[in-house]
Amino acid sequence: MSKDMRIQLLYRVEPGCLGPDGIDYIEEFCQFAVKKIPPPSYAIFSFVPRYDKLLDEKEYSLLNRKLTQGQIDSYFQKIEKPLEEFESQVDELIAFAVDAFFDR
C-alpha cells in the first residue's frame, strides 16, 4: 500500500501504564515504542504521552486529515481488517513494549 493511503494512528499513551512513576518515563517510552513497534503495511504509528485526558487515546487520520468514527470503520472494511482486532493488537504490542522498555 502506498504511504499516502496508509491510515495514521496517533496513540496517546497513559503515563500510568508505566507504573506509579510513569510520568518520569513516558516521553522516553514513546520514543522507544516508535522504534520497537512495527506497524502493519497499511498503517503508520505515532506514540505520544497522554497528558490531557480530554483528548482521545487513539486518533486516526488519512492524508493528515482527522477521520470520524464512520470513516475509520469504512477504511477498515475496505481493507478487510477488523478494527477491533487491530486496536487489540496495538494495545498488546504496547504492553510488550512496556516490558521491553524496563528490561533493557
C-alpha positions in Angstrom: 0.0 0.0 0.0 1.4 3.4 -0.8 2.4 5.6 2.1 -0.2 8.1 1.2 -3.1 5.7 1.7 -1.9 4.2 5.0 -4.0 5.0 8.0 -2.2 7.0 10.6 -2.7 6.1 14.2 -1.8 8.7 16.9 -1.8 6.8 20.1 -1.7 8.8 23.3 0.0 6.6 25.9 -1.1 6.9 29.5 1.9 7.6 31.9 0.2 5.2 34.4 0.8 2.2 32.1 4.5 2.6 33.1 3.7 2.3 36.8 3.4 4.9 39.6 6.5 6.8 38.3 5.4 6.6 34.7 5.3 10.3 34.3 9.1 10.2 34.7 9.5 7.8 31.8 6.6 8.5 29.4 8.5 10.7 26.9 11.4 8.3 26.6 8.9 5.3 26.3 7.1 6.9 23.4 10.3 7.4 21.5 11.2 3.7 22.3 7.7 2.5 21.2 8.0 4.1 17.8 11.2 2.2 17.2 10.1 -1.1 18.9 6.5 -1.4 17.5 6.4 -2.0 13.7 3.1 -1.0 12.1 1.4 -3.3 9.6 1.7 -2.4 5.9 -1.5 -0.4 5.9 -0.7 1.8 8.9 1.7 4.4 10.4 2.1 4.7 14.2 2.9 7.7 16.3 3.1 7.4 20.1 2.9 10.5 22.3 2.2 10.9 26.1 -1.4 11.4 27.1 -1.2 14.3 29.5 -4.6 15.7 28.6 -7.4 13.2 29.5 -9.8 15.2 27.4 -8.1 14.1 24.2 -8.9 10.7 22.8 -6.5 7.9 23.4 -6.5 7.0 19.8 -6.8 9.4 16.9 -6.9 8.3 13.3 -6.1 10.3 10.2 -5.5 9.7 6.5 -3.5 12.1 4.3 -3.1 14.2 7.5 -6.8 14.7 7.9 -8.5 13.5 11.1 -11.1 10.8 10.5 -14.5 10.4 12.0 -15.5 7.0 13.5 -17.6 6.3 10.4 -14.6 7.0 8.2 -12.3 4.8 10.3 -14.9 1.9 10.1 -15.1 2.4 6.3 -11.3 2.3 5.9 -11.0 -1.0 7.9 -13.9 -2.5 6.0 -12.3 -1.5 2.7 -9.0 -3.2 3.6 -11.0 -6.2 5.1 -9.4 -5.9 8.5 -11.4 -5.8 11.8 -10.8 -2.5 13.6 -11.3 -4.2 17.0 -8.6 -6.8 16.2 -6.2 -4.0 15.0 -6.7 -2.0 18.2 -6.4 -5.0 20.4 -3.1 -6.0 18.7 -1.8 -2.4 19.1 -2.7 -2.5 22.8 -1.0 -5.8 23.2 2.1 -4.6 21.4 2.3 -1.6 23.8 2.1 -3.9 26.8 5.0 -5.9 25.3 6.9 -2.7 24.6 6.5 -1.6 28.3 8.1 -4.9 29.4 10.9 -4.5 26.9 11.4 -0.9 27.9 12.1 -1.8 31.5 14.1 -4.9 30.6 16.7 -3.1 28.5 
